[in-house]
Amino acid sequence: MRITAKVDYAVRAAVELAARYSADGDSRYTKADEVAEAQAAPEAFVLGILNQLKLAGLVESKRGADGGYRLASPPERIAVADVIRAIDGPLANVAGAHVEDVAYPGAAEHVRDVWVAVRAAMRTVLDETSLAEVAVGPLPEGVRALIADDAAWKTRPNRLRTRLRD
């Protein structure tokens, strides 16, 4: 999975707003420049992202001296996947098509099944992890189990290339 810089900044911005969310429903608005500074991100980029999240209904904004941005719903109800979909569209697609809509002939006919399984695996983490869990913890048990494995932290080389050198 390739995580674009835009998705990375969007998730970080949303998590920053989640950390500032007030459970009493009276969350103060946070200026885009404050979010950008807190996440060491380019302000113009963050502003564009926040507006995209607003169009998706994840964030609301208010103009004026006490204005800015805040989550439109409690962070417990917004999944990381919601932010990704707002920025990049579906979690998995093949050349712009939904994975369930692709079909391949011959020996490749089961490739679609692999893509569907990849999407399901991503959903297991991204749909089940809320912004609140990322902002203040704890992360879901399944996520904690995955990151507890040392192998999760290591980039795997291309195995074929490694075998060819041996």
VEXZA-307038 format. One record per residue: chain; x, y, z of N, C-alpha, C in turn. Coordinates in pm, 1 decimal, always signed. Layout:
BEGIN
+---+----------+----------+----------+----------+----------+----------+----------+----------+----------+
! c !     n_xx !     n_yy !     n_zz !    ca_xx !    ca_yy !    ca_zz !     c_xx !     c_yy !     c_zz !
+---+----------+----------+----------+----------+----------+----------+----------+----------+----------+
! A !        X !        Y !        Z !        X !        Y !        Z !        X !        Y !        Z !
...
+---+----------+----------+----------+----------+----------+----------+----------+----------+----------+
***
This chain:
BEGIN
+---+----------+----------+----------+----------+----------+----------+----------+----------+----------+
! c !     n_xx !     n_yy !     n_zz !    ca_xx !    ca_yy !    ca_zz !     c_xx !     c_yy !     c_zz !
+---+----------+----------+----------+----------+----------+----------+----------+----------+----------+
! A !    +85.1 !   -118.2 !     +0.0 !     +0.0 !     +0.0 !     +0.0 !    +88.8 !   +123.4 !     +0.0 !
! A !    +56.1 !   +213.2 !    -86.6 !   +129.6 !   +339.3 !    -93.4 !    +47.3 !   +445.5 !    -20.9 !
! A !   +104.8 !   +504.2 !    +80.9 !    +37.1 !   +610.1 !   +155.8 !    +92.4 !   +742.4 !   +105.1 !
! A !     +7.9 !   +819.9 !    +40.2 !    +53.7 !   +946.5 !    -16.6 !    +81.4 !  +1047.6 !    +94.4 !
! A !   +160.7 !  +1147.7 !    +61.5 !   +188.2 !  +1255.2 !   +157.8 !    +57.8 !  +1323.6 !   +197.0 !
! A !    -32.7 !  +1338.6 !   +102.7 !   -159.7 !  +1405.6 !   +131.6 !   -241.1 !  +1325.8 !   +233.2 !
! A !   -247.6 !  +1193.9 !   +216.3 !   -320.0 !  +1109.4 !   +312.3 !   -251.5 !  +1114.2 !   +448.3 !
! A !   -119.0 !  +1108.7 !   +449.8 !    -44.9 !  +1114.6 !   +575.9 !    -75.8 !  +1244.8 !   +650.2 !
! A !    -67.6 !  +1356.8 !   +580.0 !    -98.6 !  +1486.0 !   +642.1 !   -244.8 !  +1492.6 !   +685.5 !
! A !   -334.9 !  +1437.1 !   +606.0 !   -477.5 !  +1441.2 !   +639.5 !   -506.7 !  +1363.0 !   +766.5 !
! A !   -450.2 !  +1244.5 !   +777.9 !   -471.9 !  +1164.7 !   +899.0 !   -412.8 !  +1237.4 !  +1018.9 !
! A !   -292.7 !  +1292.8 !  +1003.1 !   -230.4 !  +1365.3 !  +1113.7 !   -312.6 !  +1487.6 !  +1153.7 !
! A !   -365.2 !  +1561.1 !  +1055.5 !   -448.1 !  +1678.4 !  +1085.8 !   -576.0 !  +1636.2 !  +1157.8 !
! A !   -638.3 !  +1529.5 !  +1111.7 !   -761.4 !  +1481.7 !  +1175.5 !   -734.1 !  +1432.7 !  +1317.0 !
! A !   -621.8 !  +1366.5 !  +1336.6 !   -585.0 !  +1319.7 !  +1471.1 !   -556.8 !  +1439.3 !  +1561.8 !
! A !   -496.0 !  +1542.7 !  +1507.4 !   -471.8 !  +1665.0 !  +1585.8 !   -604.6 !  +1725.9 !  +1631.0 !
! A !   -701.5 !  +1731.4 !  +1541.7 !   -833.9 !  +1782.2 !  +1580.0 !   -901.0 !  +1688.7 !  +1680.3 !
! A !   -879.6 !  +1559.4 !  +1666.2 !   -935.8 !  +1462.4 !  +1761.6 !   -878.8 !  +1484.9 !  +1900.5 !
! A !   -750.2 !  +1514.7 !  +1907.8 !   -686.1 !  +1537.8 !  +2037.5 !   -741.7 !  +1663.6 !  +2104.7 !
! A !   -792.8 !  +1755.8 !  +2025.1 !   -847.0 !  +1881.1 !  +2078.4 !   -998.8 !  +1875.6 !  +2097.1 !
! A !  -1058.9 !  +1762.2 !  +2066.6 !  -1204.8 !  +1748.4 !  +2073.7 !  -1250.6 !  +1743.6 !  +2218.5 !
! A !  -1358.0 !  +1812.8 !  +2246.0 !  -1415.0 !  +1814.1 !  +2380.7 !  -1539.9 !  +1727.1 !  +2382.6 !
! A !  -1545.2 !  +1633.3 !  +2475.5 !  -1657.5 !  +1539.5 !  +2484.4 !  -1789.4 !  +1608.9 !  +2516.1 !
! A !  -1783.4 !  +1729.6 !  +2570.2 !  -1908.3 !  +1799.3 !  +2604.4 !  -1974.6 !  +1863.5 !  +2482.2 !
! A !  -1914.4 !  +1841.5 !  +2364.8 !  -1972.8 !  +1894.7 !  +2242.2 !  -1940.9 !  +2040.6 !  +2218.3 !
! A !  -1859.0 !  +2099.7 !  +2303.4 !  -1824.5 !  +2240.4 !  +2291.5 !  -1678.1 !  +2255.3 !  +2250.9 !
! A !  -1636.7 !  +2175.0 !  +2154.3 !  -1497.7 !  +2180.3 !  +2108.8 !  -1469.4 !  +2315.1 !  +2045.7 !
! A !  -1357.1 !  +2370.7 !  +2082.9 !  -1320.4 !  +2498.6 !  +2023.1 !  -1268.6 !  +2473.5 !  +1881.2 !
! A !  -1279.4 !  +2574.1 !  +1801.8 !  -1228.5 !  +2566.0 !  +1665.4 !  -1078.3 !  +2590.2 !  +1669.0 !
! A !  -1007.8 !  +2520.8 !  +1583.6 !   -862.5 !  +2532.1 !  +1576.3 !   -825.1 !  +2587.2 !  +1439.8 !
! A !   -741.8 !  +2688.3 !  +1439.2 !   -696.8 !  +2749.3 !  +1314.0 !   -610.2 !  +2650.7 !  +1235.3 !
! A !   -618.3 !  +2660.1 !  +1104.1 !   -539.7 !  +2572.5 !  +1017.5 !   -390.7 !  +2587.0 !  +1045.7 !
! A !   -345.3 !  +2710.0 !  +1074.2 !   -202.6 !  +2728.6 !  +1100.2 !   -158.9 !  +2659.7 !  +1229.4 !
! A !   -249.5 !  +2648.7 !  +1327.4 !   -216.9 !  +2576.1 !  +1451.2 !   -202.6 !  +2426.7 !  +1424.1 !
! A !   -291.6 !  +2373.3 !  +1342.3 !   -283.8 !  +2231.4 !  +1305.7 !   -154.3 !  +2206.4 !  +1229.5 !
! A !   -125.1 !  +2294.4 !  +1133.4 !     -3.8 !  +2279.7 !  +1053.0 !   +121.2 !  +2285.9 !  +1140.0 !
! A !   +124.9 !  +2381.8 !  +1230.5 !   +241.6 !  +2395.1 !  +1318.8 !   +256.5 !  +2273.3 !  +1409.6 !
! A !   +146.8 !  +2226.8 !  +1466.7 !   +151.8 !  +2111.3 !  +1557.1 !   +201.8 !  +1986.4 !  +1486.0 !
! A !   +175.9 !  +1976.8 !  +1356.0 !   +214.6 !  +1858.0 !  +1280.4 !   +332.5 !  +1882.4 !  +1185.8 !
! A !   +397.2 !  +1997.9 !  +1199.9 !   +512.4 !  +2032.3 !  +1115.5 !   +479.3 !  +2008.1 !   +967.9 !
! A !   +366.3 !  +2062.4 !   +927.1 !   +317.1 !  +2043.2 !   +791.3 !   +299.6 !  +2178.8 !   +723.8 !
! A !   +309.5 !  +2183.7 !   +591.4 !   +289.7 !  +2310.2 !   +520.5 !   +146.4 !  +2361.9 !   +540.2 !
! A !   +134.8 !  +2486.8 !   +582.4 !     +3.9 !  +2543.3 !   +616.0 !    -92.9 !  +2540.6 !   +498.3 !
! A !    -47.0 !  +2579.2 !   +380.0 !   -136.5 !  +2581.6 !   +263.8 !   -188.3 !  +2441.3 !   +232.2 !
! A !   -102.0 !  +2343.5 !   +247.4 !   -139.8 !  +2204.2 !   +222.3 !   -244.9 !  +2159.9 !   +323.7 !
! A !   -222.2 !  +2191.6 !   +450.7 !   -316.7 !  +2154.8 !   +556.9 !   -450.7 !  +2224.5 !   +535.2 !
! A !   -448.5 !  +2349.0 !   +495.3 !   -572.4 !  +2422.4 !   +469.4 !   -654.5 !  +2352.9 !   +360.4 !
! A !   -588.8 !  +2313.6 !   +252.9 !   -657.7 !  +2241.6 !   +145.4 !   -714.8 !  +2108.9 !   +192.9 !
! A !   -638.3 !  +2038.7 !   +274.2 !   -683.0 !  +1910.3 !   +329.1 !   -803.9 !  +1930.1 !   +419.7 !
! A !   -797.7 !  +2029.0 !   +507.4 !   -910.1 !  +2054.4 !   +598.0 !  -1036.7 !  +2088.3 !   +519.9 !
! A !  -1021.7 !  +2161.6 !   +411.8 !  -1138.1 !  +2193.4 !   +328.9 !  -1192.7 !  +2068.5 !   +259.5 !
! A !  -1105.0 !  +1978.8 !   +218.9 !  -1149.5 !  +1851.8 !   +160.3 !  -1223.2 !  +1767.8 !   +264.8 !
! A !  -1171.3 !  +1765.9 !   +386.5 !  -1237.4 !  +1692.1 !   +494.6 !  -1372.2 !  +1756.2 !   +528.2 !
! A !  -1380.1 !  +1887.5 !   +513.4 !  -1507.2 !  +1957.8 !   +535.7 !  -1609.2 !  +1916.6 !   +429.8 !
! A !  -1567.3 !  +1912.4 !   +304.5 !  -1657.5 !  +1870.5 !   +196.8 !  -1708.5 !  +1728.3 !   +218.3 !
! A !  -1627.4 !  +1645.2 !   +281.5 !  -1666.0 !  +1506.3 !   +309.1 !  -1753.2 !  +1494.6 !   +433.9 !
! A !  -1771.7 !  +1605.5 !   +506.0 !  -1855.2 !  +1603.7 !   +625.3 !  -1784.9 !  +1557.1 !   +751.5 !
! A !  -1652.9 !  +1545.3 !   +746.2 !  -1577.3 !  +1500.4 !   +863.6 !  -1536.5 !  +1615.9 !   +953.7 !
! A !  -1526.8 !  +1734.3 !   +894.9 !  -1479.9 !  +1853.0 !   +966.2 !  -1580.4 !  +1964.5 !   +940.4 !
! A !  -1594.8 !  +2052.9 !  +1036.5 !  -1675.7 !  +2172.7 !  +1015.3 !  -1588.3 !  +2294.6 !  +1041.7 !
! A !  -1627.2 !  +2405.7 !   +983.1 !  -1546.7 !  +2526.6 !   +999.3 !  -1634.5 !  +2643.2 !  +1040.0 !
! A !  -1566.9 !  +2744.0 !  +1090.7 !  -1633.7 !  +2866.9 !  +1133.6 !  -1540.3 !  +2982.3 !  +1100.1 !
! A !  -1595.5 !  +3087.5 !  +1046.1 !  -1515.6 !  +3206.6 !  +1014.4 !  -1504.1 !  +3296.4 !  +1136.4 !
! A !  -1408.9 !  +3387.0 !  +1130.9 !  -1396.5 !  +3487.6 !  +1235.5 !  -1279.7 !  +3463.1 !  +1328.5 !
! A !  -1264.7 !  +3555.2 !  +1424.0 !  -1151.6 !  +3550.7 !  +1517.2 !  -1149.9 !  +3423.0 !  +1599.3 !
! A !  -1266.9 !  +3372.9 !  +1634.9 !  -1272.0 !  +3249.0 !  +1713.8 !  -1304.1 !  +3128.3 !  +1625.0 !
! A !  -1284.6 !  +3145.9 !  +1495.2 !  -1314.5 !  +3039.9 !  +1399.3 !  -1198.7 !  +2944.8 !  +1378.0 !
! A !  -1218.5 !  +2857.4 !  +1283.3 !  -1119.5 !  +2756.2 !  +1250.4 !  -1189.9 !  +2628.5 !  +1209.8 !
! A !  -1132.6 !  +2515.7 !  +1249.5 !  -1184.5 !  +2384.5 !  +1212.2 !  -1198.5 !  +2297.4 !  +1335.6 !
! A !  -1296.0 !  +2206.6 !  +1330.4 !  -1310.0 !  +2104.8 !  +1433.3 !  -1380.4 !  +1984.6 !  +1370.7 !
! A !  -1368.9 !  +1871.3 !  +1437.6 !  -1435.7 !  +1751.5 !  +1388.0 !  -1586.8 !  +1772.2 !  +1391.0 !
! A !  -1655.3 !  +1719.2 !  +1291.9 !  -1800.7 !  +1731.6 !  +1283.8 !  -1871.9 !  +1626.6 !  +1368.5 !
! A !  -1800.5 !  +1523.4 !  +1408.7 !  -1855.1 !  +1415.1 !  +1491.8 !  -1752.7 !  +1379.5 !  +1598.1 !
! A !  -1794.9 !  +1310.0 !  +1702.3 !  -1697.4 !  +1266.1 !  +1802.6 !  -1588.5 !  +1180.1 !  +1737.4 !
! A !  -1464.1 !  +1195.2 !  +1780.4 !  -1354.4 !  +1120.9 !  +1717.7 !  -1367.9 !   +969.5 !  +1731.8 !
! A !  -1447.1 !   +924.3 !  +1827.2 !  -1471.1 !   +780.5 !  +1842.6 !  -1553.6 !   +726.2 !  +1726.6 !
! A !  -1624.4 !   +814.8 !  +1656.4 !  -1712.0 !   +772.3 !  +1547.1 !  -1650.0 !   +792.8 !  +1409.2 !
! A !  -1528.6 !   +844.3 !  +1405.1 !  -1461.3 !   +866.4 !  +1276.4 !  -1343.4 !   +770.4 !  +1267.4 !
! A !  -1346.4 !   +685.0 !  +1166.5 !  -1238.1 !   +588.4 !  +1146.2 !  -1127.4 !   +650.8 !  +1061.8 !
! A !  -1007.1 !   +600.7 !  +1079.5 !   -895.3 !   +644.2 !   +995.4 !   -932.9 !   +624.9 !   +848.4 !
! A !  -1002.2 !   +515.8 !   +817.6 !  -1044.3 !   +488.8 !   +679.6 !  -1133.7 !   +599.3 !   +624.5 !
! A !  -1215.6 !   +660.5 !   +709.0 !  -1302.5 !   +769.5 !   +663.6 !  -1219.1 !   +886.1 !   +610.5 !
! A !  -1111.1 !   +915.5 !   +679.0 !  -1022.5 !  +1024.8 !   +637.0 !   -955.2 !   +988.5 !   +505.1 !
! A !   -905.8 !   +866.2 !   +495.9 !   -838.6 !   +822.4 !   +372.9 !   -934.9 !   +828.3 !   +254.7 !
! A !  -1055.9 !   +778.3 !   +274.0 !  -1154.5 !   +780.1 !   +164.8 !  -1190.3 !   +923.6 !   +124.1 !
! A !  -1195.5 !  +1014.7 !   +220.5 !  -1227.2 !  +1154.5 !   +189.5 !  -1119.8 !  +1218.1 !   +102.3 !
! A !   -996.6 !  +1174.7 !   +119.6 !   -884.8 !  +1233.1 !    +45.6 !   -856.1 !  +1158.7 !    -84.1 !
! A !   -851.7 !  +1026.3 !    -77.1 !   -807.1 !   +944.6 !   -190.9 !   -914.5 !   +857.0 !   -254.3 !
! A !  -1033.8 !   +853.5 !   -197.8 !  -1135.7 !   +764.1 !   -251.6 !  -1124.8 !   +625.5 !   -189.2 !
! A !  -1170.1 !   +521.8 !   -258.5 !  -1172.3 !   +387.0 !   -201.7 !  -1034.9 !   +341.7 !   -152.6 !
! A !  -1036.3 !   +258.1 !    -49.0 !   -909.9 !   +208.0 !     +6.3 !   -830.3 !   +130.0 !    -96.4 !
! A !   -899.1 !    +54.5 !   -179.8 !   -829.4 !    -24.7 !   -281.7 !   -908.0 !    -15.7 !   -411.6 !
! A !   -838.0 !    +14.2 !   -518.1 !   -899.4 !     +8.6 !   -649.9 !   -792.7 !    -31.8 !   -749.5 !
! A !   -837.0 !    -76.4 !   -863.1 !   -746.4 !   -121.7 !   -968.0 !   -770.1 !    -33.2 !  -1089.4 !
! A !   -672.3 !    +47.3 !  -1121.1 !   -681.4 !   +137.8 !  -1235.7 !   -811.9 !   +217.5 !  -1233.4 !
! A !   -849.5 !   +263.1 !  -1113.6 !   -968.1 !   +345.2 !  -1097.9 !  -1098.5 !   +269.0 !  -1081.5 !
! A !  -1095.2 !   +136.9 !  -1089.9 !  -1217.3 !    +55.8 !  -1074.7 !  -1220.1 !     -8.2 !   -936.1 !
! A !  -1340.1 !    -27.7 !   -883.4 !  -1353.7 !   -100.8 !   -757.0 !  -1303.4 !   -243.0 !   -778.2 !
! A !  -1235.4 !   -296.8 !   -678.2 !  -1174.4 !   -429.2 !   -695.6 !  -1276.6 !   -536.6 !   -729.1 !
! A !  -1397.5 !   -525.6 !   -677.1 !  -1498.0 !   -628.7 !   -706.5 !  -1549.6 !   -619.3 !   -849.9 !
! A !  -1519.8 !   -509.1 !   -918.3 !  -1568.4 !   -490.2 !  -1054.9 !  -1468.3 !   -531.9 !  -1162.2 !
! A !  -1348.5 !   -571.3 !  -1122.8 !  -1250.6 !   -612.6 !  -1223.5 !  -1264.9 !   -762.0 !  -1250.4 !
! A !  -1223.9 !   -802.2 !  -1368.5 !  -1224.5 !   -944.3 !  -1404.9 !  -1102.9 !   -969.9 !  -1492.3 !
! A !  -1043.6 !  -1084.4 !  -1473.9 !   -924.5 !  -1119.8 !  -1549.4 !   -944.2 !  -1255.1 !  -1616.2 !
! A !   -889.4 !  -1270.9 !  -1734.7 !   -903.3 !  -1398.7 !  -1804.9 !   -792.6 !  -1497.8 !  -1767.1 !
! A !   -817.6 !  -1621.1 !  -1796.4 !   -716.0 !  -1725.5 !  -1787.4 !   -655.0 !  -1742.9 !  -1650.4 !
! A !   -525.2 !  -1761.0 !  -1650.1 !   -451.7 !  -1790.3 !  -1526.7 !   -462.9 !  -1678.3 !  -1423.7 !
! A !   -492.8 !  -1557.9 !  -1466.6 !   -500.9 !  -1443.5 !  -1374.7 !   -640.1 !  -1425.2 !  -1314.5 !
! A !   -732.5 !  -1517.6 !  -1338.8 !   -870.7 !  -1496.7 !  -1294.7 !   -883.6 !  -1476.5 !  -1144.6 !
! A !   -792.0 !  -1531.5 !  -1064.4 !   -803.4 !  -1519.0 !   -918.8 !   -728.9 !  -1397.7 !   -862.1 !
! A !   -668.6 !  -1318.0 !   -949.0 !   -600.5 !  -1196.9 !   -902.4 !   -700.6 !  -1104.0 !   -834.2 !
! A !   -821.8 !  -1095.6 !   -887.7 !   -924.7 !  -1012.1 !   -824.7 !   -948.1 !  -1055.1 !   -680.4 !
! A !   -948.7 !  -1185.0 !   -655.5 !   -969.3 !  -1235.0 !   -519.5 !   -858.5 !  -1187.3 !   -426.2 !
! A !   -737.2 !  -1181.1 !   -478.9 !   -624.6 !  -1130.5 !   -399.1 !   -647.7 !   -983.3 !   -366.1 !
! A !   -692.1 !   -904.5 !   -464.9 !   -717.0 !   -761.8 !   -440.2 !   -829.9 !   -742.3 !   -339.5 !
! A !   -932.9 !   -824.2 !   -346.9 !  -1042.8 !   -815.3 !   -249.9 !   -991.0 !   -848.5 !   -110.1 !
! A !   -904.2 !   -949.6 !    -99.5 !   -846.5 !   -986.8 !    +30.6 !   -758.2 !   -875.1 !    +85.4 !
! A !   -682.4 !   -809.2 !     -2.1 !   -598.7 !   -696.4 !    +40.5 !   -686.9 !   -585.4 !    +96.1 !
! A !   -795.2 !   -554.6 !    +26.9 !   -886.9 !   -450.9 !    +75.2 !   -946.0 !   -490.1 !   +210.6 !
! A !   -984.0 !   -615.5 !   +225.0 !  -1041.0 !   -662.4 !   +352.4 !   -939.4 !   -649.5 !   +465.4 !
! A !   -812.9 !   -680.8 !   +437.0 !   -708.4 !   -669.1 !   +539.4 !   -688.1 !   -522.9 !   +579.3 !
! A !   -689.0 !   -433.1 !   +482.0 !   -675.1 !   -290.5 !   +513.3 !   -793.4 !   -242.1 !   +595.9 !
! A !   -913.1 !   -287.6 !   +559.9 !  -1032.2 !   -248.1 !   +635.9 !  -1022.4 !   -294.0 !   +781.3 !
! A !   -965.0 !   -411.8 !   +802.1 !   -952.5 !   -465.0 !   +937.7 !   -880.8 !   -365.9 !  +1028.2 !
! A !   -782.6 !   -298.0 !   +976.6 !   -709.2 !   -199.6 !  +1055.9 !   -773.5 !    -61.2 !  +1045.1 !
! A !   -794.5 !    -13.8 !   +924.3 !   -832.5 !   +125.7 !   +903.2 !   -977.5 !   +156.8 !   +937.9 !
! A !  -1069.6 !    +64.4 !   +914.4 !  -1209.9 !    +87.4 !   +950.6 !  -1234.9 !    +64.5 !  +1098.7 !
! A !  -1148.3 !    -12.0 !  +1162.1 !  -1168.5 !    -46.6 !  +1303.2 !  -1088.3 !    +42.1 !  +1398.7 !
! A !  -1011.7 !   +136.3 !  +1344.2 !   -931.2 !   +225.9 !  +1427.4 !   -987.9 !   +366.7 !  +1417.5 !
! A !  -1031.3 !   +420.3 !  +1530.2 !  -1090.8 !   +554.5 !  +1531.2 !   -983.7 !   +661.4 !  +1551.6 !
! A !  -1019.6 !   +783.4 !  +1517.7 !   -928.6 !   +895.5 !  +1542.2 !   -899.8 !   +909.7 !  +1690.9 !
! A !   -998.7 !   +883.0 !  +1775.5 !   -977.8 !   +891.5 !  +1920.4 !   -873.8 !   +790.0 !  +1965.7 !
! A !   -879.6 !   +669.8 !  +1910.6 !   -782.7 !   +566.8 !  +1949.9 !   -641.2 !   +604.7 !  +1908.1 !
! A !   -628.3 !   +670.2 !  +1794.1 !   -495.6 !   +713.9 !  +1750.1 !   -448.8 !   +831.6 !  +1835.2 !
! A !   -539.3 !   +924.7 !  +1864.9 !   -502.3 !  +1046.8 !  +1937.2 !   -468.8 !  +1021.1 !  +2083.4 !
! A !   -549.0 !   +940.8 !  +2150.4 !   -529.2 !   +924.4 !  +2295.0 !   -514.0 !   +779.7 !  +2339.7 !
! A !   -533.2 !   +685.6 !  +2246.4 !   -515.0 !   +545.2 !  +2279.6 !   -627.7 !   +489.9 !  +2363.2 !
! A !   -620.5 !   +364.6 !  +2394.2 !   -526.3 !   +270.8 !  +2333.4 !   -572.2 !   +231.8 !  +2193.5 !
! A !   -476.1 !   +190.8 !  +2112.2 !   -509.5 !   +140.2 !  +1979.6 !   -587.0 !     +9.7 !  +1994.7 !
! A !   -667.2 !    -28.0 !  +1894.8 !   -740.8 !   -154.2 !  +1903.3 !   -646.1 !   -272.4 !  +1923.5 !
! A !   -695.6 !   -374.3 !  +1990.6 !   -613.8 !   -491.2 !  +2023.0 !   -550.4 !   -552.9 !  +1898.2 !
! A !   -626.6 !   -561.7 !  +1790.0 !   -572.6 !   -619.7 !  +1667.2 !   -455.8 !   -540.1 !  +1611.7 !
! A !   -463.6 !   -408.5 !  +1620.5 !   -354.5 !   -322.5 !  +1573.3 !   -233.1 !   -340.1 !  +1664.0 !
! A !   -257.0 !   -342.8 !  +1794.1 !   -145.7 !   -362.3 !  +1888.5 !    -77.4 !   -496.3 !  +1864.8 !
! A !   -154.0 !   -599.2 !  +1833.4 !    -95.0 !   -730.7 !  +1806.5 !     -8.5 !   -725.5 !  +1680.6 !
! A !    -55.3 !   -657.2 !  +1578.8 !    +22.5 !   -647.0 !  +1455.0 !   +154.0 !   -572.9 !  +1477.2 !
! A !   +150.3 !   -461.2 !  +1548.9 !   +273.2 !   -382.9 !  +1566.1 !   +366.0 !   -442.5 !  +1671.3 !
! A !   +317.1 !   -538.6 !  +1748.8 !   +403.1 !   -606.1 !  +1846.7 !   +499.0 !   -703.2 !  +1779.1 !
! A !   +469.4 !   -740.7 !  +1656.6 !   +554.5 !   -832.8 !  +1580.9 !   +671.2 !   -753.6 !  +1521.0 !
! A !   +792.9 !   -789.8 !  +1557.3 !   +911.3 !   -719.0 !  +1506.4 !   +914.5 !   -713.5 !  +1353.9 !
! A !   +864.2 !   -816.3 !  +1289.2 !   +865.7 !   -820.6 !  +1142.9 !   +782.2 !   -707.9 !  +1082.0 !
! A !   +683.6 !   -659.2 !  +1155.1 !   +599.0 !   -551.0 !  +1104.2 !   +678.7 !   -422.5 !  +1084.1 !
! A !   +786.4 !   -407.2 !  +1155.5 !   +865.9 !   -284.2 !  +1152.4 !   +978.2 !   -288.3 !  +1049.2 !
! A !   +990.4 !   -399.4 !   +978.7 !  +1100.5 !   -414.9 !   +883.2 !  +1047.5 !   -415.7 !   +740.3 !
! A !  +1114.0 !   -341.1 !   +654.4 !  +1081.4 !   -343.1 !   +512.8 !  +1136.2 !   -471.3 !   +453.7 !
! A !  +1053.7 !   -538.0 !   +377.8 !  +1099.3 !   -662.2 !   +314.6 !  +1156.6 !   -630.3 !   +178.1 !
! A !  +1272.6 !   -687.3 !   +149.6 !  +1328.3 !   -668.3 !    +15.8 !  +1249.2 !   -752.5 !    -84.0 !
! A !  +1268.2 !   -722.0 !   -209.5 !  +1210.2 !   -805.3 !   -314.1 !  +1272.0 !   -943.7 !   -301.1 !
! A !  +1192.3 !  -1042.2 !   -265.4 !  +1245.9 !  -1175.8 !   -236.8 !  +1307.4 !  -1240.1 !   -359.1 !
! A !  +1253.7 !  -1215.4 !   -476.2 !  +1309.6 !  -1273.9 !   -597.1 !  +1449.5 !  -1219.5 !   -621.1 !
! A !  +1465.9 !  -1089.5 !   -607.6 !  +1595.8 !  -1027.5 !   -628.3 !  +1697.7 !  -1082.8 !   -528.5 !
! A !  +1656.0 !  -1102.1 !   -405.0 !  +1744.7 !  -1156.8 !   -302.2 !  +1786.5 !  -1298.3 !   -338.9 !
! A !  +1692.5 !  -1379.7 !   -384.7 !  +1723.9 !  -1518.3 !   -421.7 !  +1816.5 !  -1523.6 !   -542.0 !
! A !  +1800.8 !  -1431.9 !   -635.7 !  +1884.9 !  -1432.4 !   -755.0 !  +2030.0 !  -1399.3 !   -722.1 !
! A !  +2052.5 !  -1319.9 !   -617.7 !  +2189.5 !  -1284.4 !   -579.3 !  +2259.9 !  -1399.0 !   -508.9 !
! A !  +2185.7 !  -1486.7 !   -444.8 !  +2246.2 !  -1596.7 !   -367.1 !  +2309.5 !  -1702.3 !   -452.5 !
+---+----------+----------+----------+----------+----------+----------+----------+----------+----------+
***
